[in-house]
Amino acid sequence: MNPFSYGRAEDVVDAMRQGANGAGRFLGGGTNLVDLMRQNVEKPSALVDLTGLPAAIEEAQDGGMLIGASVRNGTLAAHPAVRTRYPLLSRALLSGASSQIRNMATVGGNILQRTRCAYFYDPEGARCNKRQPGSGCDAIEGFTRYHAILGGSGQCVATHPSDMCVALAAIGADVQVMGTSGERTIPIVDFHRLPGDRPDLETVMEPGDLITAIRLPPLPAAIHSTYRKVRDRSSYAFALISVAAILDVKDGFIDSIRVAFGGVAPKPWRALRAEAVLRGRAPSEAVFREAADAELVEARTLAGNGFKPDLLRRTLTAVLGELAEKRA
Amino acid sequence: MAIIINGSDYAVPADPRVSLLDLLRDRLGLTGTKLGCNQGACGACTVLVDGQRILSCLTLAVQVDGREVRTIEGLGQEDGGLHPLQEAFIRHDGLQCGYCTPGQICSALAMLEEAGRGDPSHVTADLSAAPLLTREEIRERMSGNLCRCGAHNGIVEAIEDYMAGADA
């Protein structure tokens, strides 16, 4: 690991002051960053530890929630209001990593975690356009079981590994960011970028920016929601694919619908095309399949992930069927 | 400032690159905590920080400045006897080579605290109810601790046995 300086931030102002100079990184739980530093993928000259910042989970006046960026994943998953009002978010968090890692990982760090593409993780042995722009990609012709079928480019097909962000995309959460020119709000669905010809640029964050909180909008329909993750073993593994969905039925027709996918794209994938098919229709397996097909129109599979479109169709159908049955 | 480990104060290492795991094992001689994958995938390095189970391999020692760390060395009885959960692991063959055992035991004690305060898990069907620690729940909640010898059945039985004893 390269040498670095370490400082502990007292509050947001202190963090911004310490983080503003040089090639530093903000440190949350370290479950991804410390690992990447040990692999020599990340080589920050300074770490500013954010885990001492206030980590509040507040129920907002408007019925939404405000969650501090330093809240640990495990704390958020177990919060009573999250469990009852946004169960898909609890379920997404609980499907990720292990209890130990959830006790460490922060909300801000979860959003900013890097892909687990094995080629990205291997500076000595593999080319990677994300790590070294213009160097090439050894993944596309390589082991692609975990790689994207939507939103990838000829430069990069790495997936975003977060479960939490998939639930946030379905909820339509906002990310609050503090920058040198003040605070701004970025919808989670616009927060991550698609790789295009610059896979090294993963988010819309500017140098020195700090995530301070996420805001969940009031969303009464979210009580009718879930998250399903399909993976190579039943616990403690990244998603092959995942589905977050909110579905309510009124008078026999789909009234509220929100769908997002994980494991299939370089960012948490809000499935707006699928939602457009579903809204106002009578729930049925045929309609669910039609919705999946609409979202998969532009899907491109690689040698190792040709199973993903069908797996996604079946999982979406199963999840929507389960939610619709409860509201029938 | 200092790190409190099993009730005693220890100086924070000057080099921030030192992980909590390396501090425990290489600098303090507390070799009960094990180095497995060193990348957060196996759970062998699990210790308790302020009562919460965490991975000491991915924790920088400087980050736990002023906090309380408990390792397997700090779990036994004052007279030198084993912790009742350690006894249960022996009774139920919850180990073969024993390398993952300190992590399993630290993890299990924190897991029982989490379940006791009502935290749900991935397999909890009803998120609004207090979870019941079925075998399926225990397995899911212990999934961050791998045992390459495959002693998981004995581990789950040892935890169940300890729970029954703790209730009595």
Interface residues (C-beta under 8 A of the other chain):
Chain A: M1 P3 F4 S5 Y6 R8 L27 G29 G30 T31 V34 D35 R38 Q39 L47 D49 T51 G74 A77 A78 R83 T84 P87 S90 R91 L94 S95 A97 S98 S99 Q100 I101 N103 M104 S235 Y236
Chain B: D15 P16 R17 S19 N38 Q39 G40 G43 T46 Q52 R53 I54 L55 L58 T59 L60 V62 Q63 D65 S107 A110 M111 E114 G118 D119 P120 S121 H122 T124 L127 S128 R139 E140 R141 S143 G144 N145
